[in-house]
Amino acid sequence: MKVFVSHISEEATEAKAIKLFLEGHLPGVEVFVSAADIHFGDQWLKVIDEAMENAKIILALCSPGSVRRPWVNFESGSGWARRLPVIPLCYKGLKKDQLPDPLGIFQAIELTDARACLTLTERLSKEFNIKPAYNINPSELLENLKTKPVLRDSGIGIVYTHRQEEWEQNLYTVFNIAEKLPPGISGDWKIELLRDKRLFYSEELNKYTGLIFASPWRDKLEPEFITSTIEWVKKGGRLLLLGFELGDRHHGANLSELSQHFGIHPGIDIVGPPDYGLNKPYETEITFKISDAEQHHFTENLSNIFLSNVQTLRVEPGGTEWLRVGANVVYQPKRENVIYRDGTMTAPGGNAFYLNKNAGWLPVAVEAPKGLCGKGSVQMIGTWDLLGRNKFFVDENLKLVSRILDWLAGK
């Protein structure tokens, strides 16, 4: 009499509570929960496959977050394909009529009170033709299913999981801030490089107050990775997104798939000085005047910020445009030189660009509309080159980076 509980990693505590409750009140029933029953050294996929093969019923733990993730849907679909009963268990405010297909086709239970918990035990006892224990007390289970406050420790994580290390090294980019603060920046920030994608599918992610995402390099953020990050923000996380010249199409990345959830849309262009000419202004220092943009706590009492390799951004209504192109020029590759292969843009023969001299109103740094971020907040800057490459940017750039790190740490 085996039961398989499908759950996402972040909800391991709740899945274990369901296992404890059912095994304690249904004599002879064994409940498989991967978070409790897969041990160090096990071949986890093989163990899951065997557990599902032996199961007589599938319980899918369904929250607003888990139903958007592929694993719960995959395991539920596998159970259905084997003609096993599948019972979605709705909690954390999710209602039965909010279940997406295919989960929505099954008869679900909303685990909101003691009566619902008893309904679950009665349903399983009927499936297995056994009698549940007397004096069932679901209070401990209900307590474990409550949404708990997220406890963060002011740590800042620099996401380093999608080949960002293949960008040029030994430069004053945002990446080496985690290992050594550049001269002129001092603070007590706790900064870590995050190299393991599994962190994004566990409760451990919630310990970070801030995350920095730089544009991937010839790589893509996986859909589940994006979904997990969105949930993290909406629970109160602070996210800094850093683009780069010519954007996703040029670099084979997909940072925009994450940013658009927060109303931010990066451009396929690069900003250059007004008198540069028709060539691509790569690595060229650009001066951005604070007075050209909206007021923001990052730039208060600053006058100029120096950046290079900057793409423009657009932000939906309700956002803040706190750095704009101003007197500079926006460069875009000439369409006759552009070739698209597998979703990536290349420009053979190189440096022929259109110049848009009337794009001074376009932003290069924005804050997302608060209404799209839940309890959290999101900022995006059109480059990760905040501290200079050929020439080290000092003074006001250092103040800007210090303020951003303070914000990421929750200060």
Secondary structure, DSSP 8 states (H G I E B T S, - for coil): -EEEEE--GGGHHHHHHHHHHHHHHSTT-EEEEHHHH--TT--HHHHHHHHHHH-SEEEEEE-TTGGGSHHHHHHHHHHHHTT--EEEEE-TT--GGG--TTGGGS--EE--SHHHHHHHHHHHHHHHT----SS---HHHHHHHS-------SEEEEE--SSGGGS--SSSSGGGGGT---TT-----EEEEE--GGGGGSGGGGGEEEEEEE--SS----HHHHHHHHHHHHTT-EEEEE--TTHHHHHT--HHHHHGGGTEEE-S-EEE-TTS-SS--TT--EEEEGGGS---TTTTT--EEEE-S---EEE-TT-EEEEE-TTSEEEEE-GGG-EEETTEEE-TT---EEEETT-TT-EEEEE--GGGSTTSEEEEES-S--S-SSS---THHHHHHHHHHHHHTT-
